[in-house]
């Protein structure tokens, strides 16, 4: 990898100097469809919630990944607002949601259902759909395994689930070294220049990277810093998630990027073999781990087609 390529991975927005990259019309139109923004209290923590569409329509909940937040779905959710009551949340410890002294899979399952109930996703006679990216797939599997009868379907996007005989994901995924408070950057330009994706990957849609970076920052004394709790993973009890996929009791679908370093063929084969028989498995071309950033319109089209034909009525 050249030095220029490495710099683009480590700091994709640095060369803009704080200016916004040019964006296509569809993106600006989606962001202009402003959501209702409020907080829902779940087990003592205020959970940031964004919602679109009319109450009473079928429910659709978007769940984000590690260190992300509800605004990662701002340019995706409006495409579904005409047909669904749509919501997105920020897990506790992420986005503008409250930080907790300790976190767990059970708490995140409660947050997902608490937001879905408060935002009217259960108001329709039709059960809601849940869509989760990356780490968000683990609590979503918990929702589908423990309360699958409450869901019409669950779609997991680029969440790698290892074979039960492999190393525990809780131990494997925990960051090395002691956690430290976030650095405070004197200016927003300097903070934006330090933004990067995790895992690192090329990004051609830098207008989306800029939107995500700006909504990941908050003003504090002395400048700007990241919103997520830097101590979250030292206080998180994820448990062993390796059997959750086999335990899901809701219609389930898997989607991943064909360039995702987290979803090699051996992992996707194992997952497809573990999911309920007949579960859709969709690979998005020319997408890495962050599927909705790499191929946003293809991602929308894939979900629309999936929801039109799946799950079959009566299931």
C-alpha positions as CSV (number, residue, x, y, z in Angstrom):
1,X,0.0,0.0,0.0
2,X,1.3,3.4,-0.9
3,X,1.7,6.2,1.6
4,X,-1.1,8.1,-0.1
5,X,-3.4,5.1,0.1
6,X,-2.6,4.6,3.8
7,X,-3.2,8.2,4.6
8,X,-6.6,8.0,2.8
9,X,-7.6,5.1,5.1
10,X,-6.4,6.7,8.3
11,X,-7.8,10.2,7.6
12,X,-10.2,10.2,4.6
13,X,-11.5,13.8,5.3
14,X,-8.2,15.5,6.2
15,X,-7.5,17.0,2.8
16,X,-10.9,18.9,2.8
17,X,-9.7,21.1,5.6
18,X,-13.1,21.1,7.3
19,X,-15.1,21.8,4.1
20,X,-18.0,19.5,3.2
21,X,-17.3,17.3,0.2
22,X,-19.7,17.7,-2.7
23,X,-22.8,15.5,-2.4
24,X,-25.3,14.2,-5.0
25,X,-28.9,15.5,-5.0
26,X,-30.4,12.2,-3.6
27,X,-28.2,12.6,-0.5
28,X,-29.2,16.2,0.2
29,X,-32.9,15.3,-0.4
30,X,-32.7,12.4,2.1
31,X,-31.0,14.6,4.8
32,X,-33.6,17.3,4.2
33,X,-36.3,14.8,5.2
34,X,-35.6,15.7,8.8
35,X,-36.6,13.1,11.5
36,X,-38.4,13.6,14.7
37,X,-35.6,13.6,17.3
38,X,-36.3,12.7,20.9
39,X,-35.1,10.6,23.9
40,X,-36.7,7.4,25.2
41,X,-35.8,6.3,28.7
42,X,-34.9,2.6,29.0
43,X,-33.7,1.1,32.3
44,X,-32.7,4.5,33.6
45,X,-30.8,5.8,30.5
46,X,-32.1,8.3,27.9
47,X,-31.8,6.7,24.4
48,X,-31.5,9.0,21.4
49,X,-34.2,8.2,18.9
50,X,-34.8,9.4,15.3
51,X,-38.1,8.6,13.6
52,X,-39.8,9.1,10.2
53,X,-43.2,8.3,8.7
54,X,-46.7,8.0,10.1
55,X,-47.6,6.1,13.2
56,X,-49.9,3.2,12.4
57,X,-47.9,2.1,9.4
58,X,-45.8,-1.1,9.7
59,X,-42.7,-0.6,11.8
60,X,-39.1,-0.7,10.7
61,X,-36.2,-0.3,13.2
62,X,-32.5,0.4,12.1
63,X,-29.8,-0.6,14.6
64,X,-26.2,0.7,14.2
65,X,-22.8,-0.8,14.8
66,X,-20.0,-0.2,17.4
67,X,-19.1,3.4,18.1
68,X,-21.8,4.6,15.6
69,X,-25.1,6.3,16.2
70,X,-28.6,6.8,14.9
71,X,-27.5,9.5,12.3
72,X,-25.7,6.7,10.4
73,X,-29.2,5.9,9.1
74,X,-30.3,9.5,8.2
75,X,-29.6,9.1,4.5
76,X,-31.2,5.6,4.4
77,X,-34.3,5.7,6.5
78,X,-36.2,8.4,4.5
79,X,-36.4,6.0,1.5
80,X,-38.8,3.8,3.6
81,X,-40.8,6.6,5.3
82,X,-43.7,6.5,2.8
83,X,-44.5,2.9,3.6
84,X,-43.3,2.4,7.2
85,X,-43.1,4.0,10.6
86,X,-39.3,4.1,10.7
87,X,-37.0,4.6,13.7
88,X,-33.3,4.5,14.5
89,X,-31.7,4.6,17.9
90,X,-28.3,5.3,19.4
91,X,-27.3,2.5,21.8
92,X,-26.5,3.7,25.3
93,X,-22.9,4.8,25.5
94,X,-23.1,5.9,21.8
95,X,-24.3,9.0,20.0
96,X,-26.2,11.4,22.3
97,X,-27.6,8.5,24.4
98,X,-26.7,8.4,28.1
99,X,-23.6,6.6,29.2
100,X,-24.1,3.8,31.7
101,X,-21.8,2.5,34.4
102,X,-22.1,-1.0,32.8
103,X,-23.5,-2.4,29.5
104,X,-24.8,-5.8,28.4
105,X,-26.5,-7.6,25.6
106,X,-29.7,-7.8,27.7
107,X,-29.7,-4.0,28.1
108,X,-29.4,-3.5,24.4
109,X,-32.2,-5.9,23.7
110,X,-34.3,-3.9,26.1
111,X,-33.3,-0.7,24.4
112,X,-34.3,-2.0,20.9
113,X,-37.8,-3.1,22.1
114,X,-38.2,0.0,24.3
115,X,-37.6,2.4,21.4
116,X,-39.7,0.3,19.0
117,X,-42.7,0.4,21.5
118,X,-42.3,4.2,22.3
119,X,-42.0,5.1,18.6
120,X,-45.1,3.3,17.5
121,X,-43.5,0.5,15.6
122,X,-46.0,-2.0,17.1
123,X,-49.0,0.2,16.4
124,X,-49.7,-1.6,13.1
125,X,-51.4,-5.0,12.9
126,X,-48.2,-6.1,11.1
127,X,-45.2,-6.9,13.2
128,X,-42.1,-4.7,12.8
129,X,-38.9,-5.4,10.9
130,X,-35.5,-4.9,12.5
131,X,-32.4,-4.2,10.4
132,X,-29.0,-4.2,12.1
133,X,-25.4,-3.5,10.9
134,X,-22.2,-4.9,12.2
135,X,-22.1,-5.0,16.1
136,X,-25.8,-4.2,16.1
137,X,-26.5,-7.6,14.7
138,X,-25.6,-9.2,18.1
139,X,-28.4,-7.5,20.1
140,X,-30.7,-8.0,17.2
141,X,-30.0,-11.7,17.3
142,X,-30.8,-11.5,21.0
143,X,-34.1,-9.9,20.0
144,X,-34.9,-12.6,17.4
145,X,-33.9,-15.4,19.7
146,X,-35.7,-14.3,22.9
147,X,-38.7,-12.5,21.4
148,X,-38.8,-13.7,17.8
149,X,-42.6,-14.0,17.9
150,X,-42.8,-10.2,18.2
151,X,-41.0,-9.6,14.8
152,X,-42.0,-9.9,11.2
153,X,-38.4,-10.4,10.3
154,X,-34.8,-9.5,11.1
155,X,-32.1,-8.5,8.6
156,X,-28.4,-8.7,9.7
157,X,-25.9,-6.7,7.7
158,X,-22.2,-7.7,7.7
159,X,-22.2,-9.1,11.3
160,X,-19.7,-12.0,11.4
161,X,-20.8,-14.9,13.6
162,X,-18.1,-17.5,14.2
163,X,-18.5,-21.2,14.7
164,X,-19.2,-22.3,18.3
165,X,-15.9,-24.2,18.4
166,X,-13.9,-21.0,17.7
167,X,-12.6,-18.4,20.1
168,X,-15.2,-16.4,22.1
169,X,-16.1,-13.2,20.3
170,X,-16.3,-11.4,23.7
171,X,-12.6,-12.0,24.3
172,X,-11.5,-11.7,20.7
173,X,-13.3,-8.3,20.2
174,X,-12.1,-6.5,23.3
175,X,-9.7,-3.7,22.5
176,X,-6.1,-4.2,23.8
177,X,-4.8,-1.9,26.6
178,X,-6.5,0.3,29.2
179,X,-9.2,2.6,27.9
180,X,-8.4,6.3,27.9
181,X,-10.6,9.4,27.7
182,X,-11.2,10.9,24.3
183,X,-8.8,13.5,23.1
184,X,-10.2,17.0,22.8
185,X,-9.4,18.7,19.4
186,X,-9.2,22.6,19.5
187,X,-11.2,22.9,16.2
188,X,-13.8,20.9,14.4
189,X,-11.5,20.9,11.3
190,X,-8.8,19.1,13.3
191,X,-11.4,16.6,14.7
192,X,-12.8,15.9,11.2
193,X,-9.3,15.3,10.0
194,X,-8.9,12.5,12.5
195,X,-12.0,10.6,11.6
196,X,-11.6,7.1,10.3
197,X,-13.7,4.0,9.8
198,X,-13.3,0.9,11.9
199,X,-12.3,-1.4,10.5
200,X,-10.3,0.8,8.1
201,X,-11.5,0.6,4.5
202,X,-11.5,2.8,1.4
203,X,-14.4,5.2,1.0
204,X,-15.4,6.8,-2.3
205,X,-18.6,8.4,-0.9
206,X,-16.8,11.0,1.2
207,X,-19.9,13.1,1.5
208,X,-21.3,10.3,3.7
209,X,-18.1,10.0,5.7
210,X,-18.3,13.7,6.4
211,X,-21.9,13.5,7.5
212,X,-21.1,10.6,9.9
213,X,-18.0,12.4,11.3
214,X,-19.8,15.6,12.0
215,X,-22.7,13.9,13.7
216,X,-20.2,11.8,15.8
217,X,-18.7,15.0,17.4
218,X,-19.8,17.2,20.2
219,X,-18.6,20.5,21.5
220,X,-17.0,20.5,24.9
221,X,-14.8,22.9,26.9
222,X,-11.7,23.4,24.9
223,X,-13.0,22.2,21.5
224,X,-14.5,19.0,20.1
225,X,-14.5,15.3,20.9
226,X,-16.2,12.1,20.0
227,X,-19.6,11.3,21.5
228,X,-19.2,7.6,22.3
229,X,-18.2,6.3,25.7
230,X,-14.5,5.6,25.6
231,X,-14.9,3.2,28.6
232,X,-17.8,1.3,27.0
233,X,-15.9,-1.9,26.1
234,X,-14.2,-2.1,29.5
235,X,-17.7,-2.1,31.0
236,X,-19.6,-4.3,28.5
237,X,-20.7,-7.9,29.2
238,X,-21.5,-9.2,25.8
239,X,-21.3,-12.8,26.8
240,X,-20.9,-15.7,24.4
241,X,-22.9,-14.9,21.2
242,X,-21.8,-17.9,19.1
243,X,-25.0,-19.8,19.5
244,X,-27.5,-16.9,19.1
245,X,-27.8,-17.4,15.3
246,X,-28.9,-20.9,15.8
247,X,-31.5,-19.8,18.3
248,X,-33.3,-17.2,16.3
249,X,-37.1,-17.7,16.1
250,X,-38.0,-14.9,13.7
251,X,-37.7,-15.0,9.9
252,X,-34.1,-14.1,9.3
253,X,-32.0,-12.7,6.4
254,X,-28.3,-12.0,6.0
255,X,-26.7,-9.3,3.9
256,X,-23.0,-8.5,3.4
257,X,-20.5,-6.7,1.2
258,X,-18.6,-8.8,-1.2
259,X,-15.4,-6.9,-0.3
260,X,-16.0,-7.1,3.5
261,X,-12.9,-8.3,5.3
262,X,-15.1,-9.5,8.2
263,X,-17.2,-11.8,6.0
264,X,-14.9,-14.2,4.2
265,X,-16.5,-17.1,2.3
266,X,-15.9,-19.6,5.1
267,X,-17.8,-17.4,7.6
268,X,-20.7,-16.7,5.4
269,X,-21.1,-20.4,4.5
270,X,-21.2,-21.3,8.2
271,X,-23.7,-18.6,8.9
272,X,-26.0,-19.5,6.0
273,X,-25.9,-23.2,7.2
274,X,-26.8,-22.1,10.7
275,X,-29.7,-19.8,9.9
276,X,-33.2,-21.1,9.6
277,X,-33.7,-23.1,6.4
278,X,-34.7,-20.9,3.5
279,X,-33.4,-17.6,5.0
280,X,-32.4,-15.1,2.3
281,X,-28.6,-14.5,1.9
282,X,-27.8,-11.4,-0.1
283,X,-24.3,-10.2,-1.2
284,X,-24.0,-6.5,-2.2
285,X,-21.4,-6.1,-5.0
286,X,-18.5,-3.7,-4.6
287,X,-19.3,-3.1,-0.9
288,X,-16.9,-3.5,2.0
289,X,-18.0,-3.8,5.7
290,X,-20.0,-0.5,5.7
291,X,-22.5,-1.6,3.1
292,X,-24.9,1.3,3.4
293,X,-22.0,3.7,3.0
294,X,-20.2,2.0,0.1
295,X,-23.4,1.2,-1.9
296,X,-26.3,3.2,-0.3
297,X,-28.7,3.1,-3.2
298,X,-28.1,-0.6,-3.9
299,X,-28.6,-1.2,-0.2
300,X,-31.9,0.6,-0.3
301,X,-33.0,-1.3,-3.4
302,X,-32.0,-4.7,-1.9
303,X,-34.0,-4.0,1.3
304,X,-37.0,-2.8,-0.7
305,X,-37.0,-6.0,-2.8
306,X,-36.5,-8.2,0.2
307,X,-39.4,-6.6,2.1
308,X,-41.7,-6.9,-0.9
309,X,-41.3,-10.7,-1.1
310,X,-40.2,-11.8,2.4
311,X,-41.1,-13.1,4.8
312,X,-44.0,-15.0,3.2
313,X,-47.4,-14.3,4.5
314,X,-48.6,-16.7,7.2
315,X,-45.2,-17.3,8.7
